[in-house]
Amino acid sequence: MVILIPLTKIAIAIGVLLFVVTYLVYFERKISAWIQDRVGPNRVGPYGLLQSPADVLKLFFKEDIVPLAATKFVHSLAPVISLTIAMSTYAVIPFGPDINLFGQKVKLIVADVDVGILFILAFASIGVYGITLSGWASNNKYSLLGGLRSSAQMISYELSMGISIVGVLIVSESLRIYDIINHQQGWMWNAFIQPIGFITFVVAAFAETNRLPFDLPEAEPELVGGYHTEYSSLKFAMFFLAEYANMIIASLLIVALYLGGWHLPFVETASLSEGWLPLISVGIYLAKVCFLLFVFIWVRWSIPRFRYDQLMNLGWKVMLPLSLVNLAWVSLLVYFFKI
């Protein structure tokens, strides 16, 4: 029974994640069509709802083509690294407050560790290996350039992201994500206390997920497809799934660290029964995440791609100084006002 609950949580988390990622692709295609005054998927199933499962099935049966000059083992390993890292990060992110299930208190998290933020930062830094190795192992100059761009981009923006998170840790005095969320009850959201840190973290999250306007590692007009140029079939699908899984992780982290998690002031003060409050809290949390996912998609289809020199200038000359300013601001707030 002790091991059954964690295994059940893992199975549910992976199943829900794969389902959500599959349909997140569908909603991206629909939202982009709406922005560009098109129809979008509308043939396979009602309203095109079966288009994404059909695409997954198509990729499953497509031929897996590996270049003759590629380093085959590393070429196959790279997408596995990207997807595994993305899926593993979910283990320490809560999806809501504790709920009572069959008379037993259940945490909506796979592994509630005291150093959850450090775990996420460590795995996020490892994730770059999947993209870098895919570019190197393909023995293709476009793939190699995409991998190198990804390495430089992630190193540049992880620095400002980490310093922004330090501001959150100073206020909450904990590395545990549950404690960070519970510290933001009422209107004490970190986005209001440290708006500069919030902005730098969101921009860095866009860069970390390789989404427009920061998708330089795969920039189609310049690099054909970048690091995944030489990938097809399920290996390409794994990179695709990893990108959308990282987008969900970024949204969950933004909500947990800066937007109060499952807290909403008017709901907290309302007279609700103890049975309904956890479910409503989960709904609030997921609603915030869904809004951020919409913002991710909205930005992708609204803002043009940066040049690479602009990307580096923004990371080192703007984002890093702003994150340091935010750190000084938070330190002063905590010292003088004991927030």
ABEGO torsion letter per residue (X at the ends): XAAAAAAAAAAAAAAAAAAAAAAAAAAAAAAAAAAAGBAEBAABEBGGAAAAAAAAAAAAABBBBBBAABBAAAAAAAAAAAAAAAAAAAAABBAEBBBBBGGBBBBBBABBBAAAAAAAAAAAAAAAAAAAAAAAAAGBAAAAAAAAAAAAAAAAAAAAAAAAAAAAAAAAGBABAAAAAAAABEAABAAAABAAAAAAAAAAAAAAAGBOAAAAAABAAAAGAEAAAABBEAAAAAAAAAAAAAAAAAAAAAAAAAAGEABBAAAAABBBBAAAAAAAAAAAAAAAAAAAAAAAAAAAAABBBBBAAAAAAAAAAAAAAAAAAAAAAAAAAAAAAGX
